[in-house]
Amino acid sequence: MGLTLKLEVPSDPQILCVVRSAVERFATLVGFSEEDSRSITLALDETMTNIIRHAYGNRPDQAIELRCSSNGESAEFLLLDHGQSVPPEKIRGRPLEEVRPGGLGTHIIAQIMDRVNYEPLPGGNQWKLVKHLPGKRPQGR
């Protein structure tokens, strides 16, 4: 049986601790190990931080919707915002050989999650992050 969680939170960085707690607990409930749950939480935290920083220009009063769902084989995390869109080809981390703070969020997210999809929408953006449960990866992955 699947499990679903839906949250709408402001784009205030102070609320990220609440989101991290909810995501980590959700991931554990649907069958991920504590280590995987922490990694998934990190990926979602990085994604939300990027939404706050880039889509909303650090404005703390905008809405971010998070939908978490599981179908017994994978967990899907859908993030929706109404901020500034960017062309998908512009979303990339800095070169890893450049040693400096910042710019690694997209690398971290891609390393942790099995599938990451960004889609600009009319009036906003959608991020879809998917992680397969251990032993449930589709063939060829």
C-alpha positions, 0 to 999 in steps of 0.5 A: 500500500502506498503512503502520501504526504502533502505539505505547503510551506513558506519559502522561509529557510527557517521552516526547512528544519520542519520539512527535513523532519517530515521527509526523513520520517516519511522515507523511513516509514516507506522502507528506506534505511536511516542512512538512505532517509538522511540522504533523501532528506539532504537531496530535498533540502538542497532542492528547496534551498535552490527554490528559495534562493533562485526561483524566489530570490530569497523572499521568505513569504512565497509558497512551496508545495511538497508532495511525497508519495510511495508505491511500494517500489519507489518514493516520489517527491514533487516540489512545486513553486510559483517563482522564476523559471530557468531553462532546464539546460541552465541548471547545472552544478559548477565544475567539480575541479573548482575548489570553492564553496557553493554550487554543488547542490545539483551534483548532490541531488543527482548522486543521491536520487535515482531520477531528477526532473525539472520542468518549468511550468506556466507561472512556476516550476516543478521538480520531481525526485525519485528514489527506488527502494532497495531491491526494487530498481528497474532493470537496466539501472 
